[in-house]
């Protein structure tokens, strides 16, 4: 995400990758926050990204859910949950998937049947 200086000052250098999980749901409250519009954060499903862009410490989600319904000619359905470095994907038409992104960032080794990850 690019944060132009005209919207405020950011202590985050260009090209920085932040570890926090962001969602499309966060865009709306971010725009409202940048515009200075008051909103009830309890009634909006996302969180403003502005505090992160300003380098402020803030309480942030540690889990995120993603839905995937295919791309181009591929029609499939997958729901994914990511918590920290663990990523689980429920697959409607195939074997579910489980990855430990700390050791397998490119998701090459499906751990779904590995008993050491059963917990």
N, C-alpha and C positions, 0 to 999 in steps of 0.2 A: 504494500500500500504506500502510495506516495502522499506525503503530507506537506503541501506547499507552505512556505514560511508566512504567507499573508494570513493564514488561519491561526497563527500562534507560533510559539517557539517550541522546537522539539530538541531534547537533549539526546535523541537517538540518532547516531550517524547514518547517512545514506548507505543502503546495502545491508543493514543489520537484519538478521533473522531472529525474531522473538519466539520463545518457546510456547507461548500461550496459544490455546486453541481459539480460532476465530470462526465465525459462521456468517452466512449471508444475513441471518437474523440480526447481526450486529450493525449492519450498514445504516438502517433507519435510525436507531438511537444515536449513532455517531454523527449523522447529518444534523439531527436535532440539537445535539450537544455543541457542535461546531457553530451552528446558527444562534446559539444562546437561547433556544426555546426550552421552556420548562416542560417536563413530561413526567408521568408517573411510572417509574421504573418497575413497579410491581405489575403493571398492566401490559408491559411490552416484553416480548419473549427474548429479545437480544440484550446485549450490554454495549454501551458506548465504548469504542476503541480509543477515544481521545485520551484517557488517562495513560494507556499504554504508549501511545504516540508521543506523549509529553514526558515519558520516562518516570511516571509516578508509580509507586507501589500500590497495588489495589488487589482486592480479593477477586480471584478469577476462577473459572470452571476448570476442573481437572479431568473431565470426561466430556466426550462429544459423540453425537450420533449422526450418521450420514446415510442417506438413501441413494441408491443407484439403480436406474431402470434401463440401462443400455446406452449404446452410442452407435451412431451410423446405422448399419443393418442389424446390429446385435441387440436382441431384445432379451433381457434377463432382469432379475430382481435380486438385489442384495441390500441388506441392512447391516451397517457396520457400527461397532462401538469401539471407541479408542479411549483407553484410560492409561495415562502415562505412555510408556513404550509398548504396552500390550494392545494389540489390535485384533478384534474378533469380528468375523463377517459371517452372517447367516446368509446362506445361498439357497434360493428356492429350488434350483434345479441341479444342484451338484453338492459335493462335499463342502461342509462349512470350512472356514479358514481361520487360522490363528497364527499370529506372527509376533515375535519379540523384536521390535524395531531397534532395540539397543544393540543387538548382535546381527540383525538381518534387515537393514534399512530398505533393501530393494524387494523384500517380500518373496524370496526365492525358496524358502524352506517352510512349508505348511506344518505347523506343530499341533494341529487339531487332534491327532491320535497319539501324541507324546504324553505318556503318563506323568512325567515330571511337571507338566503344565496343567494337570487336571484341576488343581485348586483355583 
